Amino acid sequence: MATTTKRVPFQGTAEQQGKLLEMIAAHKDQPGALMPVLQQAQEIYGYLPLEVQQIIADELEIPLEEVYGVATFYSQFSLYPKGRYKISVCLGTACYVKGSGDIFEQLCSRLGIRGGECTSDGKFSLEACRCIGACGLAPVVTVNEDVFGRLTVEDVDKILAKYRDA
């Protein structure tokens, strides 16, 4: 069975596009312009949707495949928007041994997204991370700045409810 990635509709503004085009024009003739352009584009939009990558490719006169290749190679870039509530599940050794992989899968199931994605309402995004330095609380999940430790799969619905109702 093929998996498909859910896309959150792109909602860029004319102001953002103006900033993007101005920034690209300032870098266009510089060797190695793609990296700083991608970095600044992500600052403007918060992520690098396909629509923004296409503008960058067109304006820098390079193939979209090259833009996409760089955007997916470096972990600093995100192809998906971040939700209002950024959920991060620690998959470091201590957390993983104590069940964080199952917690991550439960979050994927409950939210209907995979790691790196955002719910269609823009409320939640989900990512896996490596050790956050709270091994004594393993397994650990963060939601924005809130830290939840010593979790089980059964705790997932309670945590999500706290933010769904906010």
DSSP file (Angstrom, degrees, kcal/mol; ACC not computed):
  #  RESIDUE AA STRUCTURE BP1 BP2  ACC     N-H-->O    O-->H-N    N-H-->O    O-->H-N    TCO  KAPPA ALPHA  PHI   PSI    X-CA   Y-CA   Z-CA
    1    1 A M              0   0    0      0, 0.0     2,-0.2     0, 0.0     0, 0.0   0.000 360.0 360.0 360.0 128.4    0.0    0.0    0.0
    2    2 A A        -     0   0    0      1,-0.0     2,-0.4     0, 0.0     0, 0.0  -0.519 360.0-137.1 -77.5 143.3    1.4    3.4   -1.0
    3    3 A T        -     0   0    0     -2,-0.2     2,-0.4     2,-0.0    -1,-0.0  -0.804  15.5-159.2-100.5 145.3    1.6    6.1    1.6
    4    4 A T        -     0   0    0     -2,-0.4     2,-0.5     0, 0.0     0, 0.0  -0.932  15.1-127.1-122.5 148.1    0.7    9.6    0.8
    5    5 A T        -     0   0    0     -2,-0.4     2,-0.3   108,-0.0   108,-0.1  -0.794  23.8-126.8 -94.0 131.4    1.6   12.8    2.6
    6    6 A K        -     0   0    0     -2,-0.5     2,-0.5     1,-0.0   112,-0.3  -0.591  23.9-146.1 -75.1 135.4   -1.2   15.1    3.7
    7    7 A R        -     0   0    0     -2,-0.3    73,-0.1   110,-0.1   110,-0.0  -0.895   4.4-142.1-107.0 131.1   -0.7   18.6    2.4
    8    8 A V        -     0   0    0     -2,-0.5     3,-0.1     1,-0.1   112,-0.1  -0.768  42.1 -99.6 -81.9 130.7   -1.8   21.6    4.4
    9    9 A P        -     0   0    0      0, 0.0     2,-0.2     0, 0.0    -1,-0.1  -0.254  39.2-111.7 -56.2 135.4   -3.1   24.1    1.8
   10   10 A F        -     0   0    0      1,-0.1    -3,-0.0    -3,-0.0     0, 0.0  -0.494  35.6-180.0 -69.6 132.1   -0.5   26.8    1.1
   11   11 A Q        +     0   0    0     -2,-0.2    -1,-0.1    -3,-0.1     2,-0.0  -0.236  16.1 157.9-130.9  45.2   -1.6   30.2    2.4
   12   12 A G        -     0   0    0      1,-0.1     2,-0.2     4,-0.0    33,-0.0  -0.346  32.1-133.4 -68.3 152.2    1.2   32.5    1.5
   13   13 A T     >  -     0   0    0      1,-0.1     4,-2.3    -2,-0.0     5,-0.2  -0.626  19.6-114.2-103.7 164.0    0.5   36.2    1.3
   14   14 A A  H  > S+     0   0    0     -2,-0.2     4,-2.4     1,-0.2     5,-0.1   0.861 118.9  55.7 -62.2 -35.8    1.4   38.8   -1.3
   15   15 A E  H  > S+     0   0    0      2,-0.2     4,-2.2     1,-0.2    -1,-0.2   0.919 107.6  47.9 -64.0 -43.8    3.6   40.5    1.3
   16   16 A Q  H  > S+     0   0    0      1,-0.2     4,-2.6     2,-0.2    -2,-0.2   0.922 111.7  49.8 -62.4 -43.9    5.5   37.3    1.9
   17   17 A Q  H  X S+     0   0    0     -4,-2.3     4,-2.8     1,-0.2     5,-0.2   0.894 109.0  52.6 -63.9 -38.8    5.9   36.7   -1.8
   18   18 A G  H  X S+     0   0    0     -4,-2.4     4,-2.2     2,-0.2    -1,-0.2   0.923 110.6  47.2 -60.6 -44.6    7.2   40.3   -2.3
   19   19 A K  H  X S+     0   0    0     -4,-2.2     4,-2.5     2,-0.2    -2,-0.2   0.908 112.6  50.7 -62.0 -41.9    9.8   39.7    0.5
   20   20 A L  H  X S+     0   0    0     -4,-2.6     4,-2.7     2,-0.2    -2,-0.2   0.940 111.6  45.8 -62.5 -48.3   10.8   36.4   -1.1
   21   21 A L  H  X S+     0   0    0     -4,-2.8     4,-2.3     1,-0.2    -1,-0.2   0.887 113.5  49.7 -64.2 -39.4   11.2   37.9   -4.6
   22   22 A E  H  X S+     0   0    0     -4,-2.2     4,-1.5    -5,-0.2    -1,-0.2   0.916 112.6  47.4 -63.8 -43.7   13.2   40.9   -3.2
   23   23 A M  H  X S+     0   0    0     -4,-2.5     4,-1.0     2,-0.2    -2,-0.2   0.909 111.7  49.8 -65.8 -42.9   15.5   38.6   -1.2
   24   24 A I  H >X S+     0   0    0     -4,-2.7     4,-2.0     1,-0.2     3,-0.8   0.918 107.9  54.2 -62.3 -42.7   16.1   36.3   -4.2
   25   25 A A  H 3< S+     0   0    0     -4,-2.3     4,-0.4     1,-0.3    -1,-0.2   0.862 105.6  53.6 -59.4 -36.4   16.9   39.3   -6.4
   26   26 A A  H 3< S+     0   0    0     -4,-1.5    -1,-0.3     1,-0.2    -2,-0.2   0.755 120.4  32.1 -70.2 -24.1   19.6   40.4   -3.9
   27   27 A H  H X< S+     0   0    0     -4,-1.0     3,-2.5    -3,-0.8    -2,-0.2   0.563  89.1 102.1-105.5 -13.0   21.2   36.9   -4.0
   28   28 A K  T 3< S+     0   0    0     -4,-2.0     5,-0.2     1,-0.3    -2,-0.1   0.779  85.2  40.9 -50.0 -41.9   20.6   35.9   -7.6
   29   29 A D  T 3  S+     0   0    0     -4,-0.4    -1,-0.3    -3,-0.1    -2,-0.1   0.364  92.8 103.7 -92.5   6.7   24.0   36.6   -9.0
   30   30 A Q  S X  S-     0   0    0     -3,-2.5     3,-1.1     1,-0.1     2,-0.1  -0.710  78.0-113.9 -89.3 136.8   26.0   35.2   -6.0
   31   31 A P  T 3  S+     0   0    0      0, 0.0    -2,-0.1     0, 0.0    -1,-0.1  -0.443 102.8  18.3 -63.1 140.8   27.6   31.8   -6.3
   32   32 A G  T >  S+     0   0    0     -2,-0.1     3,-0.5     1,-0.1    -2,-0.0   0.794  79.6 148.8  69.8  28.5   26.0   29.3   -3.9
   33   33 A A  T <>  +     0   0    0     -3,-1.1     4,-2.3     1,-0.2     5,-0.2   0.742  50.5  78.7 -67.3 -23.8   22.9   31.4   -3.5
   34   34 A L  H 3> S+     0   0    0      1,-0.2     4,-2.9     2,-0.2     5,-0.2   0.900  90.1  50.5 -58.3 -46.6   20.5   28.5   -3.0
   35   35 A M  H <> S+     0   0    0     -3,-0.5     4,-2.6     1,-0.2    -1,-0.2   0.954 114.2  41.7 -60.3 -52.7   21.4   27.8    0.7
   36   36 A P  H  > S+     0   0    0      0, 0.0     4,-2.4     0, 0.0    -1,-0.2   0.867 114.8  53.2 -65.1 -31.1   20.9   31.4    1.9
   37   37 A V  H  X S+     0   0    0     -4,-2.3     4,-2.5     2,-0.2    -2,-0.2   0.937 110.8  46.1 -66.2 -45.1   17.8   31.8   -0.2
   38   38 A L  H  X S+     0   0    0     -4,-2.9     4,-2.3    -5,-0.2    -1,-0.2   0.911 112.5  51.1 -62.8 -41.8   16.3   28.6    1.3
   39   39 A Q  H  X S+     0   0    0     -4,-2.6     4,-1.5    -5,-0.2    -2,-0.2   0.930 114.7  41.7 -61.7 -45.5   17.2   29.7    4.8
   40   40 A Q  H  X S+     0   0    0     -4,-2.4     4,-1.9     2,-0.2    -1,-0.2   0.846 111.3  56.2 -73.2 -32.5   15.7   33.2    4.4
   41   41 A A  H  X S+     0   0    0     -4,-2.5     4,-2.5     1,-0.2     5,-0.3   0.907 106.9  50.4 -63.2 -40.5   12.6   31.8    2.5
   42   42 A Q  H  X S+     0   0    0     -4,-2.3     4,-2.8     1,-0.2    -1,-0.2   0.861 107.9  53.3 -67.0 -33.6   12.0   29.5    5.5
   43   43 A E  H  < S+     0   0    0     -4,-1.5    -1,-0.2     2,-0.2    -2,-0.2   0.893 111.7  46.5 -64.4 -38.1   12.2   32.5    7.8
   44   44 A I  H  < S+     0   0    0     -4,-1.9    -2,-0.2     1,-0.1    -1,-0.2   0.929 129.6  20.9 -68.9 -46.6    9.6   34.3    5.7
   45   45 A Y  H  < S-     0   0    0     -4,-2.5    -2,-0.2     2,-0.2    -3,-0.2   0.654  96.1-123.3-100.5 -19.0    7.1   31.4    5.5
   46   46 A G  S  < S+     0   0    0     -4,-2.8     2,-0.3    -5,-0.3    -4,-0.2   0.266  89.3  22.5  89.9 -12.5    8.1   29.2    8.4
   47   47 A Y  S    S-     0   0    0     -6,-0.3    -2,-0.2    32,-0.1    32,-0.2  -0.938  85.9-102.0-167.0 179.6    8.6   26.3    6.1
   48   48 A L        -     0   0    0     30,-3.1    -6,-0.1    -2,-0.3    -7,-0.0  -0.690  38.2-174.9-121.1  78.3    9.4   25.5    2.4
   49   49 A P    >>  -     0   0    0      0, 0.0     4,-2.2     0, 0.0     3,-0.7  -0.245  41.7-103.7 -67.4 162.4    6.2   24.4    0.6
   50   50 A L  H 3> S+     0   0    0      1,-0.2     4,-2.4     2,-0.2     5,-0.2   0.850 120.7  59.2 -55.1 -37.7    6.4   23.3   -3.0
   51   51 A E  H 3> S+     0   0    0      1,-0.2     4,-1.6     2,-0.2    -1,-0.2   0.891 108.0  44.6 -60.9 -40.3    5.0   26.6   -4.2
   52   52 A V  H <> S+     0   0    0     -3,-0.7     4,-2.4     2,-0.2    -1,-0.2   0.890 111.1  53.5 -71.3 -40.4    7.9   28.5   -2.6
   53   53 A Q  H  X S+     0   0    0     -4,-2.2     4,-2.6     1,-0.2    -2,-0.2   0.884 107.3  52.5 -60.9 -37.8   10.4   26.0   -3.9
   54   54 A Q  H  X S+     0   0    0     -4,-2.4     4,-2.7     2,-0.2    -1,-0.2   0.908 108.6  49.4 -66.0 -41.6    9.0   26.6   -7.4
   55   55 A I  H  X S+     0   0    0     -4,-1.6     4,-2.9     2,-0.2     5,-0.3   0.928 112.0  49.0 -61.0 -45.0    9.4   30.3   -7.1
   56   56 A I  H  X S+     0   0    0     -4,-2.4     4,-2.6     1,-0.2     5,-0.2   0.933 112.0  48.3 -61.1 -46.3   13.0   29.9   -6.0
   57   57 A A  H  X>S+     0   0    0     -4,-2.6     5,-2.1     1,-0.2     4,-0.8   0.930 114.5  46.0 -59.7 -46.8   13.7   27.5   -8.8
   58   58 A D  H  <5S+     0   0    0     -4,-2.7     3,-0.3     3,-0.2    -2,-0.2   0.929 115.9  44.5 -62.5 -46.9   12.2   29.9  -11.4
   59   59 A E  H  <5S+     0   0    0     -4,-2.9    -1,-0.2     1,-0.2    -2,-0.2   0.847 118.6  41.8 -71.7 -34.7   13.9   33.0  -10.1
   60   60 A L  H  <5S-     0   0    0     -4,-2.6    -1,-0.2    -5,-0.3    -2,-0.2   0.519 107.0-128.4 -87.8  -4.8   17.3   31.4   -9.7
   61   61 A E  T  <5 +     0   0    0     -4,-0.8    -3,-0.2    -3,-0.3    -4,-0.1   0.926  65.5 125.5  56.7  48.9   16.9   29.6  -13.0
   62   62 A I      < -     0   0    0     -5,-2.1    -1,-0.2    -6,-0.2    -2,-0.1  -0.915  69.0 -84.5-129.1 158.7   17.7   26.2  -11.6
   63   63 A P    >>  -     0   0    0      0, 0.0     4,-1.5     0, 0.0     3,-0.8  -0.324  29.1-128.5 -64.4 143.6   15.7   23.0  -11.7
   64   64 A L  H 3> S+     0   0    0      1,-0.2     4,-3.0     2,-0.2     5,-0.2   0.852 109.5  64.0 -56.4 -35.4   13.0   22.4   -9.1
   65   65 A E  H 3> S+     0   0    0      1,-0.2     4,-2.4     2,-0.2    -1,-0.2   0.858 100.6  50.7 -59.3 -35.8   14.6   19.0   -8.4
   66   66 A E  H <> S+     0   0    0     -3,-0.8     4,-2.0     2,-0.2    -1,-0.2   0.918 111.5  46.9 -68.5 -43.3   17.8   20.8   -7.3
   67   67 A V  H  X S+     0   0    0     -4,-1.5     4,-2.6     1,-0.2    -2,-0.2   0.944 115.1  46.3 -61.9 -48.3   15.9   23.0   -4.9
   68   68 A Y  H  X S+     0   0    0     -4,-3.0     4,-2.2     1,-0.2     5,-0.2   0.894 109.4  55.5 -61.8 -41.4   13.9   20.1   -3.6
   69   69 A G  H  X S+     0   0    0     -4,-2.4     4,-1.3    -5,-0.2    -1,-0.2   0.904 112.1  41.7 -59.5 -44.1   17.1   18.0   -3.2
   70   70 A V  H  X S+     0   0    0     -4,-2.0     4,-1.7     2,-0.2    -1,-0.2   0.911 113.4  53.3 -70.1 -42.2   18.8   20.6   -1.0
   71   71 A A  H  < S+     0   0    0     -4,-2.6     6,-0.2     1,-0.2    -2,-0.2   0.821 115.4  40.3 -64.1 -30.9   15.6   21.3    1.0
   72   72 A T  H  < S+     0   0    0     -4,-2.2    -1,-0.2    -5,-0.2    -2,-0.2   0.683 109.8  59.3 -91.3 -18.4   15.2   17.6    1.8
   73   73 A F  H  < S+     0   0    0     -4,-1.3     2,-0.5    -5,-0.2    -2,-0.2   0.906  96.6  64.1 -75.3 -41.9   18.8   16.9    2.4
   74   74 A Y  S >< S-     0   0    0     -4,-1.7     3,-1.6     1,-0.1    -1,-0.1  -0.722  71.9-147.5 -92.9 128.3   19.4   19.3    5.3
   75   75 A S  T 3  S+     0   0    0     -2,-0.5    -1,-0.1     1,-0.3    -4,-0.0   0.646  91.2  74.6 -69.1 -14.3   17.4   18.7    8.5
   76   76 A Q  T 3  S+     0   0    0      2,-0.0     2,-0.3     0, 0.0    -1,-0.3   0.703  86.7  77.6 -70.1 -17.3   17.2   22.5    9.2
   77   77 A F    <   -     0   0    0     -3,-1.6     2,-0.4    -6,-0.2   -30,-0.1  -0.720  64.4-161.1 -97.9 144.4   14.6   22.8    6.4
   78   78 A S        -     0   0    0     -2,-0.3   -30,-3.1     1,-0.1     4,-0.1  -0.980  14.8-165.2-123.0 134.7   10.9   21.8    6.8
   79   79 A L  S    S+     0   0    0     -2,-0.4   -29,-0.2   -32,-0.2   -32,-0.1   0.486  78.1  61.1 -90.9  -4.8    8.6   21.1    3.9
   80   80 A Y  S    S-     0   0    0     36,-0.2   -32,-0.1   -34,-0.1   -73,-0.1  -0.914  88.4-109.2-124.2 148.3    5.6   21.3    6.2
   81   81 A P        -     0   0    0      0, 0.0     2,-0.4     0, 0.0   -34,-0.1  -0.317  34.1-115.6 -68.7 158.5    4.2   24.1    8.4
   82   82 A K        -     0   0    0    -36,-0.1    36,-0.1    43,-0.1     4,-0.1  -0.771  30.7-122.9 -93.2 141.7    4.6   23.8   12.2
   83   83 A G        -     0   0    0     -2,-0.4    40,-0.3     2,-0.2    41,-0.2  -0.240  25.3-104.6 -77.3 169.3    1.4   23.6   14.1
   84   84 A R  S    S+     0   0    0     38,-2.1     2,-0.6     1,-0.2    40,-0.2   0.868 119.9  43.9 -59.5 -35.9    0.3   25.9   16.9
   85   85 A Y  E    S-a  124   0A   0     38,-3.1    40,-2.1    37,-0.1     2,-0.8  -0.951  81.6-156.8-114.3 113.5    1.2   23.1   19.2
   86   86 A K  E     -a  125   0A   0     -2,-0.6    58,-2.5    38,-0.2     2,-0.5  -0.802   9.2-161.9 -94.1 109.4    4.6   21.5   18.3
   87   87 A I  E     -aB 126 143A   0     38,-3.1    40,-2.0    -2,-0.8     2,-0.4  -0.798   8.2-175.4 -95.5 128.7    4.7   17.9   19.7
   88   88 A S  E     -aB 127 142A   0     54,-2.7    54,-2.8    -2,-0.5     2,-0.5  -0.989   8.9-159.9-127.4 125.7    8.1   16.4   19.9
   89   89 A V  E     -aB 128 141A   0     38,-2.4    40,-2.5    -2,-0.4     2,-0.5  -0.913  19.5-130.4-107.3 123.9    8.6   12.8   21.0
   90   90 A C  E     +a  129   0A   0     50,-2.2    50,-0.2    -2,-0.5    40,-0.2  -0.600  25.6 177.4 -74.1 123.4   12.1   11.8   22.3
   91   91 A L        +     0   0    0     38,-3.4    39,-0.2    -2,-0.5    -1,-0.1   0.062  34.6 132.8-112.1  21.9   13.3    8.7   20.6
   92   92 A G  S  > S-     0   0    0     37,-0.2     4,-3.2     1,-0.1     5,-0.3  -0.198  75.8 -91.6 -64.1 167.2   16.7    8.7   22.3
   93   93 A T  H  > S+     0   0    0      1,-0.2     4,-2.7     2,-0.2     5,-0.2   0.892 123.3  46.5 -53.6 -52.7   17.8    5.4   23.8
   94   94 A A  H  > S+     0   0    0      1,-0.2     4,-1.1     2,-0.2    -1,-0.2   0.914 118.7  42.1 -60.6 -43.5   16.4    5.8   27.4
   95   95 A C  H  4>S+     0   0    0      2,-0.2     5,-2.2     1,-0.2    -1,-0.2   0.906 114.2  51.1 -69.4 -41.7   13.0    7.0   26.1
   96   96 A Y  H ><5S+     0   0    0     -4,-3.2     3,-1.7     1,-0.2     5,-0.4   0.914 107.3  52.7 -64.1 -42.9   12.8    4.4   23.3
   97   97 A V  H 3<5S+     0   0    0     -4,-2.7    -1,-0.2     1,-0.3    -2,-0.2   0.822 109.4  51.6 -60.9 -30.8   13.5    1.5   25.6
   98   98 A K  T 3<5S-     0   0    0     -4,-1.1    -1,-0.3    -5,-0.2    -2,-0.2   0.278 132.3 -85.3 -95.1  11.4   10.7    2.7   27.9
   99   99 A G  T <>5S+     0   0    0     -3,-1.7     4,-1.7    -4,-0.1     3,-0.5   0.612  80.4 135.9 108.2  12.8    8.1    2.9   25.0
  100  100 A S  H  ><S+     0   0    0     -5,-2.2     4,-2.8     1,-0.2    -4,-0.2   0.816  73.9  62.1 -65.6 -27.3    8.4    6.3   23.3
  101  101 A G  H  > S+     0   0    0     -5,-0.4     4,-2.2     1,-0.2    -1,-0.2   0.910 105.5  46.2 -61.6 -41.0    8.2    4.5   19.9
  102  102 A D  H  > S+     0   0    0     -3,-0.5     4,-2.2     2,-0.2    -1,-0.2   0.868 111.7  51.6 -68.2 -36.8    4.7    3.3   20.8
  103  103 A I  H  X S+     0   0    0     -4,-1.7     4,-2.4     2,-0.2    -2,-0.2   0.919 109.1  50.7 -64.9 -43.4    3.7    6.7   22.0
  104  104 A F  H  X S+     0   0    0     -4,-2.8     4,-2.4     1,-0.2    -2,-0.2   0.930 110.8  48.5 -59.1 -46.5    4.9    8.3   18.8
  105  105 A E  H  X S+     0   0    0     -4,-2.2     4,-2.3     1,-0.2    -1,-0.2   0.880 110.2  51.8 -62.8 -38.2    2.8    5.8   16.8
  106  106 A Q  H  X S+     0   0    0     -4,-2.2     4,-2.9     2,-0.2     5,-0.2   0.901 109.3  49.8 -65.5 -40.7   -0.2    6.5   18.9
  107  107 A L  H  X S+     0   0    0     -4,-2.4     4,-2.7     2,-0.2     6,-0.3   0.923 109.8  51.4 -63.0 -43.5    0.2   10.2   18.3
  108  108 A C  H  X>S+     0   0    0     -4,-2.4     4,-1.8     1,-0.2     5,-1.1   0.934 113.5  45.4 -56.4 -46.4    0.5    9.6   14.6
  109  109 A S  H  <5S+     0   0    0     -4,-2.3    -2,-0.2     2,-0.2    -1,-0.2   0.933 115.1  45.2 -64.5 -48.0   -2.7    7.5   14.7
  110  110 A R  H  <5S+     0   0    0     -4,-2.9    -1,-0.2     1,-0.2    -2,-0.2   0.860 120.7  39.2 -66.9 -36.1   -4.7   10.0   16.9
  111  111 A L  H  <5S-     0   0    0     -4,-2.7    -1,-0.2    -5,-0.2    -2,-0.2   0.678 101.3-130.6 -88.7 -18.0   -3.6   13.0   14.9
  112  112 A G  T  <5S+     0   0    0     -4,-1.8     2,-0.3     1,-0.3    -3,-0.2   0.786  72.2 100.0  73.0  27.5   -3.8   11.4   11.4
  113  113 A I      < -     0   0    0     -5,-1.1    -1,-0.3    -6,-0.3     2,-0.2  -0.860  64.9-126.4-135.0 169.4   -0.4   12.6   10.5
  114  114 A R    >   -     0   0    0     -2,-0.3     3,-2.0     1,-0.1    12,-0.3  -0.652  51.0 -65.6-108.5 171.8    3.2   11.3   10.3
  115  115 A G  T 3  S+     0   0    0      1,-0.3    12,-0.3    -2,-0.2    -1,-0.1  -0.304 123.4  25.9 -56.6 138.1    6.3   12.7   11.8
  116  116 A G  T 3  S+     0   0    0     10,-3.9    -1,-0.3     1,-0.3   -36,-0.2   0.334 103.5 107.7  89.3  -6.2    7.3   16.0   10.2
  117  117 A E    <   -     0   0    0     -3,-2.0     9,-2.0     9,-0.4     2,-0.4  -0.496  58.1-139.0-103.8 172.8    3.7   16.8    9.3
  118  118 A C  B     -C  125   0A   0   -112,-0.3     7,-0.3     7,-0.2    -4,-0.1  -0.965  28.3-105.1-129.0 143.0    1.0   19.2   10.5
  119  119 A T    >   -     0   0    0      5,-3.2     3,-2.3    -2,-0.4    -7,-0.1  -0.330  36.0-111.8 -65.0 153.4   -2.7   18.6   11.0
  120  120 A S  T 3  S+     0   0    0      1,-0.3    -1,-0.1     2,-0.1  -113,-0.0   0.738 117.9  56.6 -63.4 -22.6   -4.9   20.2    8.4
  121  121 A D  T 3  S-     0   0    0      3,-0.1    -1,-0.3  -113,-0.1    -2,-0.1   0.488 110.3-122.9 -85.5  -1.8   -6.3   22.6   10.9
  122  122 A G  S <  S+     0   0    0     -3,-2.3   -38,-2.1     2,-0.2   -37,-0.1   0.574  81.1 114.4  76.0   8.9   -2.8   23.8   11.7
  123  123 A K  S    S+     0   0    0    -40,-0.3   -38,-3.1     1,-0.2     2,-0.4   0.908  72.3  29.1 -81.2 -42.3   -3.2   23.0   15.4
  124  124 A F  E     -a   85   0A   0    -40,-0.2    -5,-3.2   -41,-0.2     2,-0.3  -0.943  53.5-177.3-125.1 140.2   -0.7   20.2   15.8
  125  125 A S  E     -aC  86 118A   0    -40,-2.1   -38,-3.1    -2,-0.4     2,-0.4  -0.955  16.7-151.8-125.5 154.2    2.6   19.2   14.2
  126  126 A L  E     +a   87   0A   0     -9,-2.0   -10,-3.9   -12,-0.3    -9,-0.4  -0.977  19.1 162.9-131.2 135.3    4.6   16.1   15.2
  127  127 A E  E     -a   88   0A   0    -40,-2.0   -38,-2.4    -2,-0.4     2,-0.4  -0.989  29.9-130.1-146.4 155.8    8.2   15.3   15.1
  128  128 A A  E     -a   89   0A   0     -2,-0.3     2,-0.3   -40,-0.2   -38,-0.2  -0.805  29.3-176.6 -99.1 147.1   10.6   12.8   16.6
  129  129 A C  E     -a   90   0A   0    -40,-2.5   -38,-3.4    -2,-0.4     2,-0.2  -0.900  23.0-115.7-136.1 168.5   13.8   14.0   18.3
  130  130 A R  S    S-     0   0    0     -2,-0.3   -38,-0.0     1,-0.2   -40,-0.0  -0.515  71.9 -27.6 -98.3 173.8   16.8   12.5   19.9
  131  131 A C        -     0   0    0     -2,-0.2    -1,-0.2     1,-0.2   -38,-0.0   0.280  47.7-172.2 -29.5 125.9   17.8   12.9   23.5
  132  132 A I        -     0   0    0     -3,-0.1    -1,-0.2     8,-0.0    -2,-0.0   0.329  51.3-104.9-104.0   5.3   16.5   16.0   25.1
  133  133 A G  S    S+     0   0    0      1,-0.1     3,-0.1     2,-0.0    -2,-0.1   0.716  94.8 106.4  83.1  21.8   18.4   15.4   28.3
  134  134 A A    >   +     0   0    0      1,-0.1     3,-2.3     2,-0.1     4,-0.2  -0.246  30.2 143.4-122.2  44.3   15.5   14.3   30.5
  135  135 A C  G >   +     0   0    0      1,-0.3     3,-1.6     2,-0.2    -1,-0.1   0.786  65.6  64.2 -58.0 -31.5   16.4   10.6   30.6
  136  136 A G  G 3  S+     0   0    0      1,-0.3    -1,-0.3    -3,-0.1    -2,-0.1   0.679 104.5  47.6 -66.7 -16.7   15.2   10.3   34.2
  137  137 A L  G <  S-     0   0    0     -3,-2.3    13,-4.1    12,-0.0    14,-0.3   0.291  97.9-170.9-102.9   7.3   11.7   11.2   33.1
  138  138 A A    <   +     0   0    0     -3,-1.6   -43,-0.1    11,-0.2     2,-0.1  -0.090  60.2  43.9 -54.8 142.9   11.7    8.7   30.2
  139  139 A P  S    S-     0   0    0      0, 0.0    12,-1.5     0, 0.0     2,-0.4   0.602  84.3-176.1 -79.9 148.5    9.7    8.4   28.0
  140  140 A V        -     0   0    0    -50,-0.2   -50,-2.2     9,-0.2     2,-0.4  -0.889  16.4-178.6-120.0 140.0    9.3   12.2   27.4
  141  141 A V  E     -BD  89 148A   0      7,-2.4     7,-3.0    -2,-0.4     2,-0.4  -0.993  11.4-157.1-129.6 138.3    7.1   14.2   25.1
  142  142 A T  E     -BD  88 147A   0    -54,-2.8   -54,-2.7    -2,-0.4     2,-0.5  -0.929   7.4-165.6-113.9 145.6    7.2   18.0   24.7
  143  143 A V  E >  S-BD  87 146A   0      3,-2.3     3,-2.6    -2,-0.4     2,-0.3  -0.954  72.7 -53.1-125.9 108.4    4.4   20.2   23.5
  144  144 A N  T 3  S-     0   0    0    -58,-2.5   -59,-0.1    -2,-0.5   -56,-0.1  -0.477 125.0 -20.2  53.0-115.9    5.9   23.6   22.8
  145  145 A E  T 3  S+     0   0    0     -2,-0.3     2,-0.3    -3,-0.1    -1,-0.3   0.485 115.4 104.3 -97.6  -3.9    7.6   24.4   26.1
  146  146 A D  E <   -D  143   0A   0     -3,-2.6    -3,-2.3     2,-0.0     2,-0.5  -0.622  57.9-152.8 -82.1 135.6    5.6   21.9   28.2
  147  147 A V  E     -D  142   0A   0     -2,-0.3     2,-0.5    -5,-0.2    -5,-0.2  -0.926   9.4-170.5-112.6 130.2    7.4   18.7   29.2
  148  148 A F  E     -D  141   0A   0     -7,-3.0    -7,-2.4    -2,-0.5     2,-0.3  -0.982  14.6-178.9-119.7 126.7    5.5   15.4   29.9
  149  149 A G        +     0   0    0     -2,-0.5   -11,-0.2    -9,-0.2    -9,-0.2  -0.785  51.9  30.9-127.1 168.8    7.4   12.5   31.4
  150  150 A R  S    S+     0   0    0    -13,-4.1    -1,-0.2   -11,-0.3   -12,-0.1   0.910  84.2 171.5  54.2  47.8    7.0    8.9   32.5
  151  151 A L        -     0   0    0    -12,-1.5     2,-0.3   -14,-0.3    -1,-0.2  -0.408  26.6-163.1 -89.8 160.3    4.3    8.5   29.9
  152  152 A T    >   -     0   0    0     -2,-0.1     3,-1.6   -49,-0.1     4,-0.4  -0.854  41.5-100.4-128.0 169.0    2.4    5.5   28.6
  153  153 A V  G >  S+     0   0    0     -2,-0.3     3,-1.4     1,-0.3     4,-0.4   0.845 121.2  64.1 -57.6 -33.8    0.4    5.1   25.4
  154  154 A E  G 3  S+     0   0    0      1,-0.3     4,-0.5     2,-0.1     3,-0.3   0.710  93.0  62.8 -65.7 -19.5   -2.7    5.7   27.5
  155  155 A D  G <> S+     0   0    0     -3,-1.6     4,-2.2     1,-0.2    -1,-0.3   0.647  81.5  83.3 -78.8 -15.1   -1.6    9.2   28.3
  156  156 A V  H <> S+     0   0    0     -3,-1.4     4,-2.6    -4,-0.4     5,-0.2   0.916  89.0  47.9 -59.1 -49.1   -1.7   10.4   24.7
  157  157 A D  H  > S+     0   0    0     -4,-0.4     4,-2.3    -3,-0.3    -1,-0.2   0.879 111.4  51.5 -62.3 -37.8   -5.4   11.2   24.6
  158  158 A K  H  > S+     0   0    0     -4,-0.5     4,-1.5     2,-0.2    -1,-0.2   0.906 111.5  47.2 -64.7 -42.7   -5.2   13.1   27.9
  159  159 A I  H  X S+     0   0    0     -4,-2.2     4,-1.0     1,-0.2     3,-0.2   0.941 113.2  47.7 -65.5 -47.3   -2.3   15.2   26.6
  160  160 A L  H >X S+     0   0    0     -4,-2.6     4,-2.6     1,-0.2     3,-0.6   0.893 107.7  56.6 -61.3 -39.6   -4.0   15.9   23.2
  161  161 A A  H 3X S+     0   0    0     -4,-2.3     4,-1.9     1,-0.2    -1,-0.2   0.871  99.4  60.2 -60.2 -37.6   -7.3   16.9   25.0
  162  162 A K  H 3< S+     0   0    0     -4,-1.5    -1,-0.2    -3,-0.2    -2,-0.2   0.869 115.5  33.2 -58.0 -37.4   -5.5   19.5   27.0
  163  163 A Y  H X< S+     0   0    0     -4,-1.0     3,-0.7    -3,-0.6    -2,-0.2   0.755 111.4  60.8 -94.9 -27.6   -4.5   21.4   23.8
  164  164 A R  H 3< S+     0   0    0     -4,-2.6    -2,-0.2     1,-0.2    -3,-0.2   0.883 109.6  44.4 -63.8 -36.8   -7.5   20.6   21.7
  165  165 A D  T 3<        0   0    0     -4,-1.9    -1,-0.2     1,-0.2    -2,-0.2   0.486 360.0 360.0 -86.8  -3.4   -9.7   22.4   24.2
  166  166 A A    <         0   0    0     -3,-0.7    -1,-0.2    -5,-0.1    -2,-0.1   0.478 360.0 360.0 -80.1 360.0   -7.3   25.4   24.5
